[in-house]
Amino acid sequence: MEDDIVMYTVKDLSVIFRCGINQAYSLAKANGFPSMKIGGKILTEKRMLEDWIKKHRGKSVVTN
């Protein structure tokens, strides 16, 4: 993704994590995942996602 992007959509998350859109929605809604809902969109701030990835590197993240 480009450096000027500040917020990611769920579709962006599916590309970043190479997963389906349903799994990306589950991740975005998971407890402790850094997302917010603005209007009807679920968004994740780039910097917070980078911190979350560092914190969870090497761990198994399970979503339902």
N, CA, C and O atoms as CSV, one atom per row, in Angstrom:
chain,resi,resn,atom,element,x,y,z
A,1,MET,N,N,0.847,-1.181,0.000
A,1,MET,CA,C,0.000,0.000,0.000
A,1,MET,C,C,0.894,1.247,0.000
A,1,MET,O,O,2.071,1.200,0.357
A,2,GLU,N,N,0.297,2.333,-0.406
A,2,GLU,CA,C,1.073,3.557,-0.523
A,2,GLU,C,C,1.314,4.211,0.831
A,2,GLU,O,O,0.563,3.988,1.780
A,3,ASP,N,N,2.369,5.022,0.914
A,3,ASP,CA,C,2.743,5.664,2.173
A,3,ASP,C,C,1.751,6.718,2.639
A,3,ASP,O,O,1.701,7.024,3.830
A,4,ASP,N,N,0.953,7.286,1.721
A,4,ASP,CA,C,0.039,8.341,2.122
A,4,ASP,C,C,-1.290,7.809,2.666
A,4,ASP,O,O,-2.143,8.597,3.077
A,5,ILE,N,N,-1.476,6.504,2.675
A,5,ILE,CA,C,-2.698,5.915,3.218
A,5,ILE,C,C,-2.645,5.981,4.740
A,5,ILE,O,O,-1.650,5.593,5.351
A,6,VAL,N,N,-3.714,6.472,5.341
A,6,VAL,CA,C,-3.784,6.603,6.790
A,6,VAL,C,C,-4.737,5.568,7.375
A,6,VAL,O,O,-4.509,5.066,8.476
A,7,MET,N,N,-5.806,5.244,6.643
A,7,MET,CA,C,-6.823,4.308,7.120
A,7,MET,C,C,-7.004,3.187,6.096
A,7,MET,O,O,-6.943,3.415,4.888
A,8,TYR,N,N,-7.227,1.982,6.599
A,8,TYR,CA,C,-7.495,0.831,5.742
A,8,TYR,C,C,-8.948,0.411,5.881
A,8,TYR,O,O,-9.525,0.478,6.966
A,9,THR,N,N,-9.534,-0.023,4.770
A,9,THR,CA,C,-10.870,-0.603,4.787
A,9,THR,C,C,-10.739,-2.110,5.014
A,9,THR,O,O,-9.632,-2.647,5.034
A,10,VAL,N,N,-11.864,-2.779,5.182
A,10,VAL,CA,C,-11.848,-4.236,5.339
A,10,VAL,C,C,-11.320,-4.888,4.062
A,10,VAL,O,O,-10.618,-5.897,4.126
A,11,LYS,N,N,-11.651,-4.325,2.918
A,11,LYS,CA,C,-11.136,-4.853,1.647
A,11,LYS,C,C,-9.611,-4.759,1.628
A,11,LYS,O,O,-8.940,-5.688,1.180
A,12,ASP,N,N,-9.061,-3.648,2.108
A,12,ASP,CA,C,-7.602,-3.507,2.208
A,12,ASP,C,C,-7.021,-4.581,3.123
A,12,ASP,O,O,-5.978,-5.159,2.818
A,13,LEU,N,N,-7.695,-4.852,4.246
A,13,LEU,CA,C,-7.211,-5.874,5.183
A,13,LEU,C,C,-7.171,-7.240,4.519
A,13,LEU,O,O,-6.250,-8.020,4.762
A,14,SER,N,N,-8.165,-7.541,3.678
A,14,SER,CA,C,-8.174,-8.841,3.002
A,14,SER,C,C,-6.978,-8.970,2.056
A,14,SER,O,O,-6.441,-10.064,1.881
A,15,VAL,N,N,-6.563,-7.868,1.452
A,15,VAL,CA,C,-5.379,-7.874,0.581
A,15,VAL,C,C,-4.109,-7.996,1.423
A,15,VAL,O,O,-3.229,-8.798,1.108
A,16,ILE,N,N,-4.013,-7.213,2.478
A,16,ILE,CA,C,-2.821,-7.216,3.337
A,16,ILE,C,C,-2.582,-8.600,3.932
A,16,ILE,O,O,-1.454,-9.093,3.937
A,17,PHE,N,N,-3.649,-9.227,4.435
A,17,PHE,CA,C,-3.513,-10.518,5.106
A,17,PHE,C,C,-3.738,-11.713,4.172
A,17,PHE,O,O,-3.677,-12.868,4.593
A,18,ARG,N,N,-3.997,-11.410,2.900
A,18,ARG,CA,C,-4.217,-12.465,1.896
A,18,ARG,C,C,-5.277,-13.463,2.358
A,18,ARG,O,O,-5.053,-14.673,2.392
A,19,CYS,N,N,-6.432,-12.916,2.710
A,19,CYS,CA,C,-7.547,-13.749,3.168
A,19,CYS,C,C,-8.822,-13.283,2.476
A,19,CYS,O,O,-8.834,-12.253,1.803
A,20,GLY,N,N,-9.874,-14.039,2.645
A,20,GLY,CA,C,-11.159,-13.672,2.070
A,20,GLY,C,C,-11.779,-12.496,2.794
A,20,GLY,O,O,-11.383,-12.145,3.905
A,21,ILE,N,N,-12.746,-11.903,2.151
A,21,ILE,CA,C,-13.397,-10.725,2.727
A,21,ILE,C,C,-14.136,-11.067,4.022
A,21,ILE,O,O,-14.156,-10.255,4.948
A,22,ASN,N,N,-14.743,-12.252,4.104
A,22,ASN,CA,C,-15.448,-12.638,5.333
A,22,ASN,C,C,-14.489,-12.789,6.501
A,22,ASN,O,O,-14.803,-12.381,7.619
A,23,GLN,N,N,-13.326,-13.369,6.253
A,23,GLN,CA,C,-12.333,-13.505,7.317
A,23,GLN,C,C,-11.795,-12.138,7.727
A,23,GLN,O,O,-11.519,-11.904,8.904
A,24,ALA,N,N,-11.644,-11.234,6.759
A,24,ALA,CA,C,-11.184,-9.877,7.071
A,24,ALA,C,C,-12.213,-9.147,7.944
A,24,ALA,O,O,-11.839,-8.423,8.867
A,25,TYR,N,N,-13.506,-9.334,7.655
A,25,TYR,CA,C,-14.553,-8.735,8.502
A,25,TYR,C,C,-14.495,-9.311,9.912
A,25,TYR,O,O,-14.620,-8.578,10.892
A,26,SER,N,N,-14.304,-10.633,10.013
A,26,SER,CA,C,-14.210,-11.261,11.332
A,26,SER,C,C,-13.035,-10.705,12.117
A,26,SER,O,O,-13.156,-10.427,13.310
A,27,LEU,N,N,-11.904,-10.541,11.453
A,27,LEU,CA,C,-10.718,-9.983,12.106
A,27,LEU,C,C,-10.987,-8.554,12.564
A,27,LEU,O,O,-10.663,-8.192,13.695
A,28,ALA,N,N,-11.577,-7.742,11.690
A,28,ALA,CA,C,-11.837,-6.338,12.007
A,28,ALA,C,C,-12.788,-6.197,13.191
A,28,ALA,O,O,-12.729,-5.205,13.918
A,29,LYS,N,N,-13.667,-7.184,13.391
A,29,LYS,CA,C,-14.634,-7.141,14.487
A,29,LYS,C,C,-14.137,-7.864,15.744
A,29,LYS,O,O,-14.802,-7.837,16.780
A,30,ALA,N,N,-12.977,-8.504,15.653
A,30,ALA,CA,C,-12.451,-9.277,16.778
A,30,ALA,C,C,-12.070,-8.369,17.945
A,30,ALA,O,O,-11.612,-7.242,17.756
A,31,ASN,N,N,-12.270,-8.885,19.146
A,31,ASN,CA,C,-11.921,-8.163,20.360
A,31,ASN,C,C,-10.423,-7.872,20.367
A,31,ASN,O,O,-9.613,-8.783,20.196
A,32,GLY,N,N,-10.056,-6.623,20.561
A,32,GLY,CA,C,-8.656,-6.238,20.631
A,32,GLY,C,C,-8.060,-5.798,19.305
A,32,GLY,O,O,-6.945,-5.278,19.274
A,33,PHE,N,N,-8.792,-6.000,18.195
A,33,PHE,CA,C,-8.274,-5.545,16.900
A,33,PHE,C,C,-8.547,-4.049,16.769
A,33,PHE,O,O,-9.634,-3.590,17.118
A,34,PRO,N,N,-7.573,-3.282,16.268
A,34,PRO,CA,C,-7.702,-1.816,16.243
A,34,PRO,C,C,-8.555,-1.299,15.085
A,34,PRO,O,O,-8.034,-0.746,14.117
A,35,SER,N,N,-9.857,-1.485,15.195
A,35,SER,CA,C,-10.733,-0.965,14.143
A,35,SER,C,C,-11.794,-0.071,14.761
A,35,SER,O,O,-12.042,-0.111,15.966
A,36,MET,N,N,-12.412,0.732,13.914
A,36,MET,CA,C,-13.487,1.617,14.344
A,36,MET,C,C,-14.531,1.657,13.253
A,36,MET,O,O,-14.230,1.415,12.084
A,37,LYS,N,N,-15.732,1.955,13.625
A,37,LYS,CA,C,-16.806,2.056,12.652
A,37,LYS,C,C,-17.163,3.520,12.490
A,37,LYS,O,O,-17.501,4.200,13.459
A,38,ILE,N,N,-17.085,3.997,11.267
A,38,ILE,CA,C,-17.445,5.375,10.950
A,38,ILE,C,C,-18.539,5.307,9.895
A,38,ILE,O,O,-18.308,4.867,8.769
A,39,GLY,N,N,-19.717,5.743,10.270
A,39,GLY,CA,C,-20.858,5.560,9.383
A,39,GLY,C,C,-21.092,4.073,9.227
A,39,GLY,O,O,-21.251,3.370,10.225
A,40,GLY,N,N,-21.118,3.584,8.027
A,40,GLY,CA,C,-21.284,2.163,7.787
A,40,GLY,C,C,-19.990,1.444,7.505
A,40,GLY,O,O,-20.001,0.242,7.237
A,41,LYS,N,N,-18.862,2.151,7.557
A,41,LYS,CA,C,-17.578,1.547,7.206
A,41,LYS,C,C,-16.770,1.186,8.437
A,41,LYS,O,O,-16.761,1.908,9.434
A,42,ILE,N,N,-16.088,0.040,8.345
A,42,ILE,CA,C,-15.139,-0.365,9.373
A,42,ILE,C,C,-13.756,0.019,8.857
A,42,ILE,O,O,-13.346,-0.396,7.773
A,43,LEU,N,N,-13.049,0.811,9.646
A,43,LEU,CA,C,-11.736,1.311,9.246
A,43,LEU,C,C,-10.690,0.993,10.313
A,43,LEU,O,O,-10.996,0.881,11.500
A,44,THR,N,N,-9.455,0.854,9.856
A,44,THR,CA,C,-8.327,0.596,10.749
A,44,THR,C,C,-7.216,1.580,10.415
A,44,THR,O,O,-6.804,1.700,9.261
A,45,GLU,N,N,-6.736,2.281,11.435
A,45,GLU,CA,C,-5.646,3.230,11.226
A,45,GLU,C,C,-4.350,2.473,10.939
A,45,GLU,O,O,-4.026,1.502,11.622
A,46,LYS,N,N,-3.625,2.920,9.940
A,46,LYS,CA,C,-2.401,2.251,9.496
A,46,LYS,C,C,-1.409,2.042,10.633
A,46,LYS,O,O,-0.900,0.936,10.813
A,47,ARG,N,N,-1.133,3.074,11.391
A,47,ARG,CA,C,-0.137,2.986,12.468
A,47,ARG,C,C,-0.575,1.998,13.550
A,47,ARG,O,O,0.244,1.249,14.080
A,48,MET,N,N,-1.868,2.001,13.872
A,48,MET,CA,C,-2.376,1.078,14.893
A,48,MET,C,C,-2.316,-0.365,14.390
A,48,MET,O,O,-2.041,-1.282,15.164
A,49,LEU,N,N,-2.576,-0.568,13.087
A,49,LEU,CA,C,-2.470,-1.908,12.520
A,49,LEU,C,C,-1.026,-2.400,12.577
A,49,LEU,O,O,-0.772,-3.553,12.926
A,50,GLU,N,N,-0.092,-1.533,12.236
A,50,GLU,CA,C,1.331,-1.913,12.298
A,50,GLU,C,C,1.725,-2.307,13.715
A,50,GLU,O,O,2.442,-3.289,13.903
A,51,ASP,N,N,1.265,-1.553,14.720
A,51,ASP,CA,C,1.558,-1.884,16.117
A,51,ASP,C,C,0.923,-3.216,16.508
A,51,ASP,O,O,1.547,-4.026,17.193
A,52,TRP,N,N,-0.326,-3.444,16.070
A,52,TRP,CA,C,-1.037,-4.695,16.371
A,52,TRP,C,C,-0.300,-5.880,15.769
A,52,TRP,O,O,-0.161,-6.919,16.414
A,53,ILE,N,N,0.173,-5.732,14.536
A,53,ILE,CA,C,0.906,-6.815,13.877
A,53,ILE,C,C,2.190,-7.126,14.647
A,53,ILE,O,O,2.505,-8.296,14.865
A,54,LYS,N,N,2.930,-6.107,15.056
A,54,LYS,CA,C,4.157,-6.321,15.830
A,54,LYS,C,C,3.860,-7.051,17.135
A,54,LYS,O,O,4.598,-7.954,17.528
A,55,LYS,N,N,2.782,-6.659,17.800
A,55,LYS,CA,C,2.412,-7.256,19.079
A,55,LYS,C,C,1.997,-8.717,18.921
A,55,LYS,O,O,2.229,-9.524,19.821
A,56,HIS,N,N,1.393,-9.064,17.795
A,56,HIS,CA,C,0.863,-10.412,17.584
A,56,HIS,C,C,1.730,-11.281,16.672
A,56,HIS,O,O,1.329,-12.389,16.314
A,57,ARG,N,N,2.896,-10.799,16.299
A,57,ARG,CA,C,3.791,-11.559,15.425
A,57,ARG,C,C,4.147,-12.880,16.093
A,57,ARG,O,O,4.567,-12.910,17.250
A,58,GLY,N,N,3.975,-13.984,15.343
A,58,GLY,CA,C,4.309,-15.299,15.858
A,58,GLY,C,C,3.208,-15.945,16.666
A,58,GLY,O,O,3.345,-17.087,17.104
A,59,LYS,N,N,2.093,-15.213,16.871
A,59,LYS,CA,C,0.972,-15.746,17.649
A,59,LYS,C,C,-0.129,-16.192,16.699
A,59,LYS,O,O,-0.217,-15.731,15.561
A,60,SER,N,N,-0.945,-17.078,17.179
A,60,SER,CA,C,-2.117,-17.518,16.417
A,60,SER,C,C,-3.280,-16.587,16.746
A,60,SER,O,O,-3.612,-16.379,17.913
A,61,VAL,N,N,-3.887,-16.037,15.718
A,61,VAL,CA,C,-5.033,-15.160,15.905
A,61,VAL,C,C,-6.241,-15.879,15.317
A,61,VAL,O,O,-6.301,-16.147,14.117
A,62,VAL,N,N,-7.201,-16.186,16.184
A,62,VAL,CA,C,-8.380,-16.934,15.758
A,62,VAL,C,C,-9.586,-16.000,15.801
A,62,VAL,O,O,-9.829,-15.323,16.800
A,63,THR,N,N,-10.338,-15.976,14.694
A,63,THR,CA,C,-11.570,-15.205,14.652
A,63,THR,C,C,-12.728,-16.143,14.378
A,63,THR,O,O,-12.564,-17.183,13.740
A,64,ASN,N,N,-13.883,-15.773,14.858
A,64,ASN,CA,C,-15.094,-16.591,14.646
A,64,ASN,C,C,-16.025,-15.918,13.682
A,64,ASN,O,O,-17.092,-16.451,13.379
